[in-house]
Amino acid sequence: MKTGDLIPTYFQLFDCDITQYVRAFVRNDANAQIAGSPVNLPLVGSLGLYGVASLVFPATKFVTVQYIVYSDPAYTIISPSEGAGADTFFQDPSPGTTPPTSNIIGQLDAEFPVPPNNGVQDIIVKGSDRILLVRLETGDNNEPFDLTQTTAIAANFYNADGTILTVAGTVVVAQAGKMSIALTAAQTAALLAQTPVPFSIVLTTTGGILAVNMPNQLAVQDIFA
């Protein structure tokens, strides 16, 4: 796989059970979970296949995927009747591999101050229009990441039903690395409520596709806590 590719996390239950809950834990070559991990896998079809391709392959030699099956929707009770599984995906070292992205970090610039809570910097209230302001930096020297060569921005959020919401972003100040992501009330109403909640940003540039490292700085709530 190449950096920036979506990782196909799919797991087939041997007995085709469609009443279980499957979660994938995805780790890089340093055994650290990548951005967006763990990810809950929705049921695909009617024969016990669970999966989604939503996490972005980072700048790493390989990723491992551990599949754990739970018997409850809260993902707290490991199923006594199902086995676990694993996958490994390796980076494609051939020419044309998209540029490494581990040194590009996204920071949320909250419109209003947020009380400290697990590193959360901004909050989305479900059912309300919301504009997220994001500032991109290079991890090497904390300098702004220049967006001048960026042609498209895609932000991926988790919906409560396990699907992925992709929203186009807009460059605000290119040389300062500033961008915005606008979500409608209908879109935020469908989001997964969680603190913090992972989301990802993928940039399309004239030099290739870049996956931004987004720390868990965002919370989605039904009402203000």
Residue, then its C-alpha position, 0 to 999 in steps of 0.5 A: m500500500k502507499t501512504g495516503d491509501l485507505i486501509p481495507t479493514y474487513f473481517q468475516l465471521f466463520d459462522c456468518d453471524i450478523t448480530q455481533y459487533v466488530r472493532a479493528f485496532v490498527r497499529n504502525d511499525a512502532n506498535a502505536q495506534i494510527a489516527g482514527s484507530p480503533v474503528n468500528l466495523p459496520l455489517v456489510g451485506s447479510l453473511g457476517l462480513y464486517g468492514v470499512a475502508s476509512l483509515v489512511f495508511p500513514a508513513t510507516k513500513f507496515v500496519t497491523v490490524q487486530y480484529i476483536v468481536y464483541s457481543d454488545p453495542a458498547y464494545t465492552i464484552i468480548s464475544p465468547s462464540e467468535g474468534a479474533g483475527a489479524d491482518t498486516f499491510f505493507q508499504d509499497p516502496s516502489p517509485g511514485t509512493t506518495p510523500p511521507t505525511s507523519n511530519i504534518i500535524g493538524q491543530l484545531d483553532a476553537e472559536f470559543p474556549v473549551p474546558p480541558n478534557n482529554g486534549v479536546q480543543d473544539i466541540i461539535v454540538k449535534g444538529s447545529d451548523r459548524i465551521l471547524l478552523v484547522r491550522l496545519e504545521t510541520g512537526d519538524n519545526n512547527e512552521p505553517f504547512d504551505l497550502t499553496q499547492t493544495t487542489a482539494i481537501a477532504a475531511n472524514f468524520y464518523n457517523a453514528d451508524g458506522t458510515i463515513l461522512t466526507v466533507a470538502g475543506t476550504v483553504v483560508v490562508a494558504q501560506a499560514g496553513k489555515m483551512s476551514i471545514a463547514l458542516t451543516a446541521a443535518q450532517t452534524a446531527a448524524l455524527l457519532a457522539q464521542t469524546p474525543v472522536p477521531f477524524s482525518i484530513v486528506l490533502t490532494t496537492t500537485g505533488g500527490i496525496l497527503a494524509v494529515n496527522m490529526p490528534n484526538q482534539l475533537a468532541v461531538q456532543d448531543i448538548f454542551a457538557 
